[in-house]
Amino acid sequence: MHDRPDIQLLRDYAATGSEAAFRELVTRHTDFVFSAALRQVGSPDLAADLAQGVFTDLARKARSVAEKMPPQSSLAGWLHRSTRYAALNHLRDTRRRQSNERQAMEQLLTNTGSAPDWELIRPVLDEALDSLADEDREALLLRYFKNQDFRAIGLVLGTSDDTAQKRVTRAVDRLRDYFTRRNVTIGASGLVVLISANVIQAAPAGLAAAITTTALAGTAASTATIIATTKTIAMTTFQKFAITATVAALAGAGIYEAVQAQKLRAVNQSLQKQMDQMTVENRRLTKDLSGSEMLKPMPVVASVPVLTNQPAVAITTPANFWTDLTNRSATVKLTHDQAEAFLSANGRTAVNLLAAFRTTRDASLLEEAMGKFPNDPQVAFEATQGTVTGSLHLSPAEQRQWLDNFEKNAPKNSLANYLSAADYFNNGDIEHGVQELAAGSGKSLDDYNASRAESDIEAYQSAGYSLAESTQFGTSQLMLPQLLQLKSLTQETAQLAAAYRQSGDTAAAQNVLQLADTLGRQYAAPVPGEPTISQLVGIAIEKIALNSMDPNAPYGDNGQTVQDRLNQLTQQRTQLVQLNQQTESLLPSLTPEDLITYKNRWLMLGEANAEQWIVDKYGHQ
């Protein structure tokens, strides 16, 4: 059993309920999953809890996962993606997660001249891994996280030893490029040494057994039980991987250094045709930024009938109220019965199925929506993000099909083009990626955050939660994986512009940078339902594009230069961060009624506007 591939063991468990097969999988991968969680949440107790949840999810999805993967496949990629999703979900839905997101964004946007070491790489390693293509990430995880040789990797991936080695080399180079873009300069060999020496930390003794018991029982163990278990066990030191002689060979040119000048010029001819339209769009966006108060309000969320008798938690003071909500926001999910009651009362429409999926994280509800409503734009959007969050496991061809479907059914939404462009870039299809960037430049962007939140609020209310509770849960649990995809797309675009310049085509370089700047401007403007983090990412995207331009070049038609715009963005970002920090300190003072008003203003005018309302009302008390 110890020599059998992961998928064969998983198929045995799915077909016969073999506890021995599942126990072997848990034993194999507990350290790997625990370490991935620990890097992201920083707490052994929380990491153990997340690891338990990942394996419980694997047990629940065993049949569907096993059916979609080849017989020799490893589960390393699936487990890493699921751990990444679980960690992001935890970090996003509590005040500490919100603080960590801001700190992570600070780290991504701030230049540093410090020498590269593990503590610089650790906080963003999993984000970097998440940016890799599936085949590259799988090869790298097997080599340096699971310590397998190239022959074993080739067997798992269905390739030759040489191809497996090339994939690992490519993955290391792309990781190195990722860190270089954050001003952490390190060679391929040095990066491999840091990862190999530090990446796997032994999980607490007994955790694998506890996970197996809980996952096979089909129920989640309480956090208190896991914490009590792990606190009695001493943590071991980092496991050290042996560094082989092949490390020295893991250096090479990045993907864009291989782009030929002739192909770049061909792409530029297509780009040039888009420039007049993009100039008009830039002017419109500039006007939008200066007149953002003229946003059209959205309806205030109304109360819906309570379908169950679940009582609301007793609330005594505003401080207790806010503390209770933030503590529960990370873990509150609807049960299967609550979701079915909501769907029975309101209908199994596309919107309601998606709300039920988001409030339960039950992927079968998303799959039902995909099967029944394949032409609904929001269904297509959720499907394209399912692979990113780990809810779905689509093949590259299936992912491309849903991206095309999103674009077809949301022809005026630039997000469909931008996500399509990101996928093309990620798979090395630069020409189509640039074409999608250009296609999105003349449209407006909608990531459905306001309507998604409103639907989720209704689902929580239907389960018996109060309006204040439902509003908090519905707005704080939205996943935003598209932000990372679009930021990565912009970084790839900046590299492409550098390649254009190297080939002597400065016009093409300027064109693609303007396309990236347009993408950033669409997110930098306040939009109904958008959290502040979306604006911060929009600013970061703009700055990536503008920092690759001549600072003295004209920007727009109002006399500004590129440097003027950069200064404006820096000021805007500072104001947003300061406003958010002020708001964080005032949130415990909110009454339930003011929380509802705050969240409704968020849905109508964006989070920054809602935060300013809190500061104006509570900041002088």
SVG drawing of the C-alpha trace seen along z (x, -y; Angstrom):
<svg xmlns="http://www.w3.org/2000/svg" viewBox="-41 -71 67 73">
<polyline fill="none" stroke="black" stroke-width="0.4" points="0.0,0.0 2.9,-2.4 4.0,-2.2 0.6,-2.8 -0.1,-6.2 -2.3,-8.7 -5.2,-8.5 -5.4,-4.7 -5.6,-4.9 -8.3,-7.6 -10.2,-5.5 -10.1,-2.6 -11.6,-4.8 -14.2,-6.3 -15.3,-2.8 -15.1,-0.7 -14.7,-3.0 -11.3,-1.6 -10.1,-3.4 -6.6,-1.9 -6.3,-3.6 -7.4,-7.0 -5.2,-6.6 -2.2,-6.1 -3.0,-9.3 -3.3,-11.3 0.0,-9.9 1.7,-10.6 0.6,-14.3 -0.1,-15.6 3.3,-17.3 2.9,-18.8 -0.6,-20.2 0.2,-21.3 3.3,-23.2 1.5,-25.0 -1.2,-26.1 1.4,-27.1 3.3,-29.3 0.1,-31.2 -1.7,-31.5 1.4,-31.5 -0.3,-29.5 0.3,-25.8 -3.2,-25.5 -4.9,-27.1 -2.7,-25.2 -3.8,-21.9 -7.4,-22.9 -7.0,-23.9 -5.2,-20.6 -8.1,-18.7 -10.6,-20.6 -8.6,-20.0 -8.5,-16.2 -12.2,-16.2 -12.9,-18.0 -10.9,-15.4 -12.9,-12.5 -16.1,-14.2 -15.0,-14.9 -13.1,-11.6 -15.1,-10.3 -15.2,-13.4 -11.5,-14.2 -10.5,-10.6 -12.6,-10.5 -11.0,-13.7 -7.3,-12.8 -5.1,-10.2 -4.3,-6.9 -0.7,-7.8 -1.4,-11.3 -0.3,-12.8 -2.6,-14.7 0.1,-17.3 -1.3,-19.9 -4.9,-19.4 -4.0,-19.5 -1.9,-22.6 -4.6,-24.4 -7.2,-23.4 -5.0,-24.4 -4.4,-27.8 -8.1,-28.3 -8.8,-27.3 -6.1,-29.6 -7.4,-32.5 -10.9,-31.9 -9.8,-32.0 -7.6,-35.1 -10.2,-37.1 -13.2,-36.6 -11.9,-38.0 -10.4,-41.3 -7.0,-39.6 -7.4,-38.3 -8.2,-41.8 -5.1,-43.2 -3.0,-40.5 -4.3,-41.2 -3.3,-44.9 0.2,-43.9 0.6,-41.4 -0.4,-44.2 2.1,-46.5 4.8,-43.9 3.9,-43.4 3.9,-47.1 6.9,-48.3 10.4,-48.1 13.0,-46.6 16.7,-46.2 17.1,-43.6 19.0,-40.4 16.8,-37.5 16.1,-35.1 13.4,-32.7 11.4,-35.3 11.1,-37.5 10.0,-34.6 7.8,-32.7 4.8,-35.1 4.3,-35.1 5.6,-31.7 2.2,-30.1 0.8,-33.1 3.8,-32.7 3.1,-29.0 -0.6,-29.8 0.5,-31.9 2.2,-29.1 0.6,-27.0 -0.8,-23.7 1.8,-21.5 4.7,-23.7 3.3,-23.9 2.7,-20.1 6.3,-19.4 7.9,-21.8 5.8,-20.6 6.7,-17.0 10.4,-17.8 11.1,-20.1 8.1,-19.7 7.7,-15.9 11.4,-15.2 10.8,-13.0 13.3,-12.4 12.7,-13.3 11.9,-9.7 9.1,-9.6 7.9,-13.0 7.8,-12.0 5.8,-8.9 3.2,-10.9 2.9,-13.6 3.0,-11.1 6.2,-12.6 9.9,-11.6 12.6,-12.3 14.0,-15.1 10.6,-16.8 10.0,-16.6 13.3,-18.2 12.5,-21.0 9.2,-21.7 10.9,-21.9 13.5,-24.3 10.8,-26.4 8.8,-26.5 11.9,-27.6 12.6,-30.4 9.1,-31.7 9.2,-31.7 12.4,-33.6 10.9,-36.1 7.9,-36.5 10.1,-37.4 12.3,-39.6 9.3,-41.7 9.0,-42.3 12.6,-43.4 13.8,-40.2 16.7,-39.2 17.8,-35.6 19.4,-33.1 17.7,-29.9 20.1,-27.8 19.7,-30.1 15.9,-29.9 15.9,-26.1 18.2,-26.0 15.9,-28.2 12.8,-26.3 14.3,-22.9 15.7,-23.7 12.6,-25.4 9.5,-24.5 8.3,-21.4 7.8,-21.4 6.7,-18.3 3.1,-18.3 2.4,-17.5 2.6,-13.9 -0.8,-12.3 -2.3,-14.9 -2.5,-12.5 -4.4,-10.0 -6.8,-12.7 -7.4,-13.9 -8.1,-10.4 -10.6,-9.7 -12.4,-13.0 -12.4,-12.9 -13.6,-9.3 -16.4,-10.1 -17.5,-12.8 -17.7,-15.5 -15.4,-18.4 -13.7,-18.2 -14.0,-21.2 -11.3,-23.8 -11.0,-23.4 -10.2,-19.7 -7.5,-20.2 -5.9,-23.0 -5.9,-20.9 -4.2,-18.1 -1.6,-20.2 -0.6,-22.2 0.4,-19.0 2.9,-18.1 6.3,-19.7 7.0,-21.0 10.0,-19.6 12.6,-21.6 12.3,-22.2 13.0,-19.1 16.0,-19.5 15.9,-18.2 19.1,-17.0 20.2,-19.5 21.3,-17.6 23.9,-18.5 21.3,-19.4 20.5,-22.7 23.3,-24.5 21.6,-23.7 18.3,-25.3 18.9,-28.7 17.6,-29.9 16.0,-32.6 12.3,-33.6 9.5,-33.0 9.6,-36.5 13.2,-36.4 12.2,-33.8 9.6,-36.0 10.8,-36.8 10.8,-40.3 8.8,-39.3 5.9,-37.9 5.9,-41.0 5.6,-43.3 2.7,-41.2 0.9,-41.6 1.6,-45.3 -0.2,-45.8 -3.4,-44.4 -2.8,-46.6 -2.4,-49.8 -6.0,-49.5 -7.2,-49.6 -5.5,-52.8 -8.1,-55.4 -10.8,-53.6 -8.6,-53.2 -7.8,-56.9 -11.5,-57.7 -11.9,-55.1 -9.0,-56.7 -10.8,-60.1 -14.0,-58.5 -12.2,-56.9 -10.5,-60.1 -13.9,-61.8 -15.2,-58.9 -12.4,-59.2 -12.9,-62.9 -16.7,-62.5 -17.0,-59.4 -19.7,-60.8 -22.2,-60.5 -22.5,-56.8 -26.0,-55.4 -27.2,-54.0 -28.3,-50.4 -31.3,-49.3 -30.9,-48.8 -31.0,-45.1 -34.5,-44.3 -35.5,-41.7 -36.7,-38.3 -38.9,-35.8 -37.2,-33.6 -37.5,-29.9 -36.1,-28.3 -36.3,-28.8 -32.5,-29.2 -32.3,-32.0 -30.0,-35.0 -27.2,-35.3 -28.0,-37.6 -26.4,-41.0 -25.7,-43.1 -23.3,-45.9 -21.8,-47.2 -18.4,-45.9 -19.7,-42.4 -21.8,-42.5 -18.8,-43.3 -16.5,-40.9 -19.0,-38.1 -19.6,-38.8 -15.9,-39.0 -15.2,-35.8 -17.9,-33.9 -17.5,-35.4 -14.7,-33.0 -16.5,-29.9 -20.3,-30.5 -21.6,-28.5 -25.1,-27.3 -25.8,-23.6 -27.1,-21.5 -30.6,-21.5 -30.6,-25.3 -29.4,-25.8 -32.1,-23.4 -34.8,-25.3 -33.6,-28.6 -33.7,-27.1 -37.1,-25.5 -38.6,-28.8 -37.0,-31.0 -36.4,-28.6 -33.3,-26.9 -32.5,-29.9 -28.9,-30.7 -28.6,-33.5 -30.0,-31.4 -27.9,-28.3 -24.7,-30.5 -25.7,-32.1 -26.3,-28.6 -22.8,-27.5 -21.0,-30.5 -22.7,-30.3 -22.1,-26.5 -19.0,-26.0 -20.7,-22.9 -19.3,-22.6 -22.2,-20.4 -24.5,-23.5 -22.1,-25.4 -21.9,-22.3 -25.8,-22.3 -25.8,-25.9 -23.2,-25.2 -25.3,-22.4 -28.7,-24.2 -27.6,-27.8 -24.4,-27.6 -25.3,-30.9 -25.7,-32.9 -22.8,-35.4 -22.5,-35.1 -22.5,-31.3 -19.7,-31.5 -17.8,-33.9 -18.1,-31.6 -17.0,-28.6 -13.9,-30.4 -12.9,-31.2 -13.8,-27.7 -10.4,-26.3 -8.6,-29.2 -10.3,-28.7 -10.1,-24.9 -13.9,-24.4 -13.7,-22.9 -11.1,-20.9 -11.4,-21.8 -9.0,-20.7 -7.3,-23.5 -9.7,-22.9 -12.7,-23.1 -11.4,-26.3 -11.0,-27.8 -14.5,-26.8 -15.9,-28.6 -13.8,-31.7 -15.1,-31.8 -18.6,-31.3 -18.2,-34.2 -17.0,-36.4 -19.8,-35.3 -22.6,-36.0 -21.1,-39.2 -20.0,-41.0 -19.8,-44.4 -17.9,-43.3 -14.2,-43.8 -13.6,-41.4 -14.4,-38.5 -11.7,-39.7 -9.1,-40.3 -9.6,-36.9 -9.3,-35.4 -6.1,-37.3 -4.7,-36.1 -5.3,-32.5 -3.7,-33.0 -0.7,-34.6 -0.4,-31.9 -0.4,-29.3 2.2,-31.1 -0.3,-32.3 0.9,-35.9 -0.8,-36.9 -4.3,-36.0 -3.6,-37.4 -2.8,-40.8 -5.8,-40.7 -8.0,-40.1 -6.4,-43.0 -7.2,-45.3 -10.8,-44.0 -11.4,-44.8 -10.0,-48.3 -13.2,-49.9 -15.6,-48.3 -16.7,-48.7 -15.8,-46.2 -18.2,-44.3 -17.2,-41.5 -20.7,-41.3 -19.7,-41.9 -22.7,-43.9 -25.3,-41.5 -23.3,-38.5 -23.3,-40.0 -27.0,-40.8 -27.9,-37.2 -25.7,-35.8 -27.3,-38.1 -30.7,-36.8 -29.5,-33.2 -28.2,-33.9 -31.4,-35.6 -33.4,-32.7 -31.5,-30.5 -32.7,-32.6 -29.7,-35.0 -30.6,-38.6 -30.2,-41.3 -27.1,-42.6 -25.5,-39.2 -26.5,-38.3 -25.2,-41.5 -21.8,-41.0 -21.5,-37.4 -22.7,-38.1 -20.2,-40.9 -17.2,-39.6 -17.1,-36.1 -16.9,-37.0 -13.8,-35.5 -11.8,-37.8 -9.3,-35.5 -9.6,-37.6 -7.5,-40.4 -4.4,-38.2 -5.0,-37.0 -5.3,-40.5 -2.3,-41.8 -0.2,-38.9 -1.5,-39.7 -0.2,-43.2 3.2,-42.0 3.4,-39.7 2.3,-42.7 5.2,-44.8 7.6,-42.0 6.2,-41.8 6.7,-45.6 10.3,-45.1 10.7,-42.4 9.1,-44.8 11.7,-47.4 14.5,-44.9 13.3,-44.1 13.3,-47.8 9.5,-48.2 8.9,-51.0 5.4,-51.8 4.2,-48.3 5.7,-48.5 3.8,-51.8 0.6,-50.3 0.5,-47.2 1.4,-49.4 -1.5,-51.7 -3.7,-48.7 -2.5,-47.6 -3.0,-51.1 -6.6,-51.0 -7.2,-47.8 -5.8,-49.4 -8.0,-52.5 -11.1,-50.4 -10.4,-48.9 -8.9,-52.0 -12.2,-54.0 -14.7,-53.4 -17.5,-51.1 -20.6,-49.9 -19.9,-46.8 -16.2,-46.9 -14.0,-46.5 -11.0,-48.8 -8.6,-46.0 -9.9,-46.1 -9.1,-49.8 -5.6,-49.1 -5.0,-46.4 -6.2,-48.7 -3.7,-51.3 -1.0,-48.7 -1.8,-47.6 -1.6,-51.2 1.7,-51.8 3.2,-48.6 2.3,-49.9 3.3,-53.5 6.6,-52.6 7.5,-51.0 6.9,-54.2 8.9,-57.4 8.0,-59.4 8.2,-62.6 5.9,-61.4 2.4,-63.1 -0.5,-61.3 -4.0,-61.9 -5.0,-65.2 -5.1,-67.4 -1.4,-68.3 -0.4,-65.6 2.8,-63.6 3.2,-59.9 5.0,-61.0 2.1,-63.3 -0.2,-60.3 2.1,-58.2 2.2,-60.9 -1.6,-61.0 -1.9,-57.3 0.5,-57.3 -1.6,-59.9 -4.8,-58.1 -3.4,-54.8 -2.1,-56.6 -5.6,-58.1 -7.3,-54.7 -4.9,-53.0 -5.3,-55.7 -9.1,-55.7 -9.1,-51.9 -6.9,-52.1 -9.2,-54.7 -12.3,-52.6 -10.7,-49.5 -10.4,-51.2 -14.0,-52.5 -15.8,-49.3 -16.2,-47.9 -18.3,-51.0 -20.9,-50.3 -24.5,-49.4 -26.3,-46.7 -28.3,-49.4 -25.2,-51.3 -23.5,-48.1 -26.4,-47.6 -26.2,-51.2 -22.4,-50.9 -22.7,-47.7 -25.5,-49.2 -23.4,-52.2 -20.7,-49.8 -23.0,-48.0 -24.3,-51.3 -21.1,-53.4 -18.1,-51.2 -16.2,-50.5 -14.2,-53.7 -17.4,-55.8 -18.8,-53.6 -15.6,-53.9 -15.7,-57.7 -19.3,-57.7 -18.1,-55.7 -15.2,-58.1 -17.5,-61.1 -20.0,-59.7 -17.7,-58.0 -14.3,-59.6 -15.0,-62.7 -16.7,-60.9"/>
</svg>
